[in-house]
Amino acid sequence: MNQEKNQEKLAEILGPHFNNIANDGLFVLKALGLPKGAKVLDVGTGAGNFAIFLASQGFDVLTGEPATDTTHYAGKDWAASAEKAGVRDKIRFEAFNASKAPFETETFDAVFFFGVLHHVDEAERAATLSEALRVVKKSGTVVFFEPRKETLEKLWLTDPTHPLAANPSDYLTDKSVTEQKLQGAMMDVFVYRKG
Ligand SMILES: C[S@@+](CC[C@H](N)C(=O)[O-])C[C@H]1O[C@@H](n2cnc3c(N)ncnc32)[C@H](O)[C@@H]1O
C-alpha cells in the first residue's frame, strides 16, 4: 500500500486530527527522504499521533516523555490508539526527559518533536536542542513541528492556557548546524542538520 492510501486508512480509524498531523508529516518526510526501517526518536509521546504516523511509514520508532509530567498532555493511552492502527508492535516507549536524553551519541537517523518544544520548560530548551543534535547520526536530521498562528487559535478555544509556539533557533548554541524552514498546513517546521 502506498503512503497516501495507508494514511487514508489510518485517518478512518483515528479521525481527522490524526489526518491533519499525518498530512504535515508526509510532506516533511518527502523532503527528508529517510529510508524504510530508519531508526527514529519521537520526543513527547502525548496522544501518540506522531509516533503512530512514523510507525505507519515503516520506521523503527522509539518514543517517550518524562515520567514526571502530570500535565493534560502526558500519560495518555497512546498504546490503545497504536493497537487500533495496527502498529503497536512497531513502537517502543521509554520515559525520558529530552534535556538529558539517555541515549548513546549518534544513535538515530532522525529525531522528531511534534508539538513538543513549547511544552518543554524554557530553562531546558537549549539542553533539549543540544541533546537531540548529540543523539542524531552525523548524516541525520532533527525536526521540530511548532503550531502556526491559526493552529494556536484553534488550540486556545479548548485550552486558553496553551503556550505560544517556540522557535528552536532561539535555543540553538551550535552555530555549525544548518537550518531549513518548511511550512505545513498546521505546523511550522524547522529542520536541523549537523554541519
Ligand atoms: C502536546 S504533547 C505532543 C503531541 C504528540 N507528539 C502527538 O503526536 O500526539 C506534548 C508532549 O511533550 C512532552 N514533553 C514536555 N516536556 C518534555 C521534555 N522535557 N522531554 C520530553 N518530552 C517532553 C509532554 O510530556 C507531552 O508528551
The ligand as a MOL file (V3000), in Angstrom:
LIG
                    3D

  0  0  0     0  0            999 V3000
M  V30 BEGIN CTAB
M  V30 COUNTS 27 29 0 0 0
M  V30 BEGIN ATOM
M  V30 1 C 1.0840 18.0510 23.0340 0
M  V30 2 S 2.0550 16.6900 23.5110 0 CHG=1
M  V30 3 C 2.8250 16.2360 21.9700 0
M  V30 4 C 1.8800 15.5710 20.9500 0
M  V30 5 C 2.3950 14.2670 20.4140 0
M  V30 6 N 3.7140 14.4210 19.8260 0
M  V30 7 C 1.4430 13.6380 19.4230 0
M  V30 8 O 1.8230 13.4930 18.2450 0
M  V30 9 O 0.3310 13.2550 19.8020 0 CHG=-1
M  V30 10 C 3.4560 17.3950 24.3590 0
M  V30 11 C 4.4360 16.3460 24.8490 0
M  V30 12 O 5.6620 16.9810 25.2200 0
M  V30 13 C 6.1960 16.2250 26.2850 0
M  V30 14 N 7.2940 16.9200 26.9740 0
M  V30 15 C 7.2560 18.0650 27.7070 0
M  V30 16 N 8.4840 18.3280 28.2240 0
M  V30 17 C 9.3100 17.3220 27.7880 0
M  V30 18 C 10.6830 17.0190 27.9940 0
M  V30 19 N 11.4800 17.7940 28.7350 0
M  V30 20 N 11.1900 15.8920 27.4070 0
M  V30 21 C 10.3990 15.0890 26.6500 0
M  V30 22 N 9.1080 15.3380 26.4100 0
M  V30 23 C 8.5520 16.4370 26.9790 0
M  V30 24 C 4.9530 16.0040 27.1400 0
M  V30 25 O 5.1820 15.0360 28.1540 0
M  V30 26 C 3.9520 15.5640 26.0780 0
M  V30 27 O 4.1080 14.2010 25.8170 0
M  V30 END ATOM
M  V30 BEGIN BOND
M  V30 1 1 1 2
M  V30 2 1 2 3
M  V30 3 1 2 10
M  V30 4 1 3 4
M  V30 5 1 4 5
M  V30 6 1 5 6
M  V30 7 1 5 7
M  V30 8 2 7 8
M  V30 9 1 7 9
M  V30 10 1 10 11
M  V30 11 1 11 12
M  V30 12 1 11 26
M  V30 13 1 12 13
M  V30 14 1 13 14
M  V30 15 1 13 24
M  V30 16 1 14 15
M  V30 17 1 14 23
M  V30 18 2 15 16
M  V30 19 1 16 17
M  V30 20 1 17 18
M  V30 21 2 17 23
M  V30 22 1 18 19
M  V30 23 2 18 20
M  V30 24 1 20 21
M  V30 25 2 21 22
M  V30 26 1 22 23
M  V30 27 1 24 25
M  V30 28 1 24 26
M  V30 29 1 26 27
M  V30 END BOND
M  V30 END CTAB
M  END
